Amino acid sequence: MHMDASNIGDRINHLRRNKNMTQEQLGLVLNVSPQAVSKWEKETRSPISLL
């Protein structure tokens, strides 16, 4: 599956689902809230602060 690098929300969602993780589980791994993960996936907020 080809993914456009500019669409970070879709990439996060795709990779999270490939690992069979919920937004809550990914949030725990990254030490952020599930709401933050949701906002990243909807692209209403950027995850750039983690970089």
N, C-alpha and C positions, 0 to 999 in steps of 0.2 A: 504494500500500500504506500503510495507516494504521498507525502505530507509536505505542504508548503511551510518553510521555516518561519515565515512571518505570522503564521497562525498558531501561536504558542498555546492557546487554550485548547485547541483540538489535539495538539501533541500531548499535552499533560493528560487530558482525558483518555486518549488512546493508550498511552503507556501505563496509566493507572489501571485501566480495565484489563490490559494484557497481563498484569500482575495479579489480577483478581482482588484488587484492593478497593475499599470504600474511600470516600473522601475523608472520613474520620480517621481511618488507618493511615492514609498518606499524611494527613495533618499531624498525627502523633509522631511519625517518623521525622517529619520536617520541623516539628515543634511550632506548628501554627494551628489555627482553628480550622475545623471543617468548612466554616463559612469563607475563610480565606481561599481554600482550595476551590470552592464553588465559584468564587469571584474570578479566580484565575481562569478557570475553564470557560466561564461566560465572557471572559475578557473585559470585565468591568473594573479589574484591578490587575496590575502587573506584578509578577513574582520577582522583579528585578532586585528587590532589596535582599533576597537570599543569595544573590551572586556576589 
